[in-house]
Amino acid sequence: MKADKNKVVSVAYELHVDDGENGKVFYEKVTKEKPFEFLFGTVGLLPKFEAVLMGKSAGETFEVFIDFENGYGDYDESKRVVVPKSNFKEEGKKNKDIMKVGRVIPMQDDQGNQLRGEILKVDYKGIHMDFNPPLAGFDLYFSGEVVSVREADPEELEHGHVHGPGGHQH
């Protein structure tokens, strides 16, 4: 079976990144034992990454370079903001477990858009957060192998994403 729209594709890969100043460095490795699975042709995957996988079968290898503009975009300083500590209250009390440097928190903007923000600093001004994607500003170098390709379950197609072994998992 070949990677194509509405197929569940599993890949193992190694990712190196380049910030344009320090050269190419190792970022992460995804193994065959715990591959990255996705529903091919749905929103959310980098188009160039998906394009290089199109038509590939299990066992085939791939390499792709994705410049930052076609990846996660340039780093945007305006996406670093200070959020009032009052936004982190639960039942009227500050949740100090959440307000820790390095923590990544799912949030929502005033238009209801889902965001992910990393806490950079906590001080008297509030919670300093970065809403840039972690790989914003980096060129990406993927090399890997297609581990498997299968038909998507009807429920996966309906939900627009892969469900793990045993069914529905969010």
C-alpha positions in Angstrom: 0.0 0.0 0.0 1.2 3.5 -0.8 1.1 6.7 1.2 -1.9 8.7 -0.1 -4.8 10.8 1.0 -6.8 9.2 3.9 -4.2 6.6 4.6 -2.5 6.2 8.0 1.2 6.5 7.5 3.8 5.7 10.1 7.4 7.0 9.8 10.6 6.8 11.6 13.0 9.7 11.1 15.9 11.8 12.3 15.5 15.5 12.3 18.4 18.0 12.2 17.8 21.8 12.4 19.7 24.9 11.3 19.0 28.3 12.8 21.1 30.0 10.1 23.9 30.8 12.4 25.2 27.7 14.1 24.9 25.1 11.4 23.0 21.9 11.3 22.5 20.2 14.6 20.6 17.1 15.8 17.1 17.8 17.1 15.2 14.5 17.5 14.9 10.9 16.5 11.7 9.0 16.1 12.2 5.2 16.0 10.5 2.4 14.2 9.4 1.0 17.5 7.5 4.2 18.3 6.9 5.8 14.9 5.2 9.1 14.1 1.7 8.2 12.8 -0.5 10.6 10.9 -3.6 10.7 8.7 -2.2 11.6 5.2 -3.8 14.6 3.5 -5.3 16.3 6.6 -4.4 19.7 7.9 -1.5 20.0 10.3 1.5 18.4 8.5 4.1 20.4 6.7 3.2 20.2 3.0 6.8 19.5 1.8 7.1 16.7 4.3 3.9 15.1 3.1 4.8 15.6 -0.5 8.1 13.7 -0.2 6.1 10.7 1.3 3.4 10.7 -1.4 3.3 7.3 -3.1 5.9 5.7 -0.8 5.4 2.2 0.7 6.6 0.6 3.9 10.4 0.2 3.8 11.1 3.1 1.5 13.4 5.8 2.7 13.1 9.6 2.3 15.1 12.8 2.8 13.7 16.3 2.7 15.0 19.8 3.3 12.4 22.3 4.4 13.5 25.9 4.7 12.0 27.9 7.7 9.6 29.8 5.4 8.0 26.6 4.3 8.4 25.1 7.7 7.2 26.9 10.8 8.0 30.4 9.6 10.3 33.0 11.0 10.6 33.6 14.7 8.2 36.4 15.6 9.2 38.5 18.6 5.6 39.8 18.8 4.5 36.3 19.9 6.4 36.8 23.2 3.9 38.3 25.6 3.3 38.8 29.3 0.1 37.2 30.5 -1.4 38.4 33.8 -1.0 35.9 36.7 -4.8 36.2 37.2 -5.3 34.2 34.0 -3.8 31.2 35.8 -6.2 31.1 38.7 -8.3 28.0 39.5 -11.1 28.4 41.9 -9.9 31.8 42.9 -6.3 30.8 43.7 -3.1 31.0 41.7 -2.1 27.6 40.4 1.6 27.6 41.2 2.1 24.1 39.7 1.2 25.5 36.2 3.4 28.6 36.5 6.8 27.0 36.1 9.5 28.0 33.6 9.7 25.6 30.6 6.2 24.4 31.0 4.1 24.3 27.7 0.5 25.2 28.3 -2.4 24.9 25.9 -4.3 28.2 25.8 -6.9 30.1 23.8 -6.8 33.6 22.4 -9.7 36.1 22.6 -11.0 34.8 19.2 -11.1 31.2 20.5 -8.0 30.0 18.5 -6.0 27.2 20.2 -2.4 28.2 21.1 0.5 26.6 22.8 2.7 28.8 24.9 5.9 28.1 26.7 6.6 29.8 30.0 9.9 31.7 29.8 9.9 33.7 33.1 7.6 34.5 36.0 8.0 37.8 37.8 6.1 40.7 39.2 4.9 41.7 35.7 3.2 38.4 35.1 3.9 35.2 33.2 6.3 35.8 30.2 5.2 33.4 27.4 6.4 32.5 24.0 3.7 31.5 21.5 6.0 30.8 18.6 6.2 27.2 17.4 9.3 25.5 18.9 10.9 25.2 15.4 10.1 28.7 14.2 13.1 30.2 12.4 14.8 26.8 11.8 15.5 25.1 8.5 14.6 21.4 8.8 16.4 18.3 7.5 14.5 15.1 7.8 15.8 11.6 6.8 13.9 8.5 7.5 11.8 5.5 6.5 8.2 4.7 6.0 7.4 2.1 8.6 3.8 1.3 7.5 0.8 2.4 5.5 -2.7 1.3 6.2 -6.3 2.2 5.5 -7.7 4.7 8.0 -10.7 3.5 10.1 -14.0 5.3 9.4 -13.8 7.0 12.9 -10.3 8.3 12.1 -11.5 9.8 8.8 -14.5 11.4 10.6 -12.3 12.9 13.3 -9.4 13.9 10.9 -6.6 12.2 12.9 -5.2 8.8 13.8 -6.5 6.9 16.8 -4.0 4.8 18.6 -4.2 1.1 19.3 -7.5 0.2 20.9 -9.4 3.1 19.4 -10.2 6.7 20.2 -7.4 8.6 22.0 -7.2 12.4 22.3 
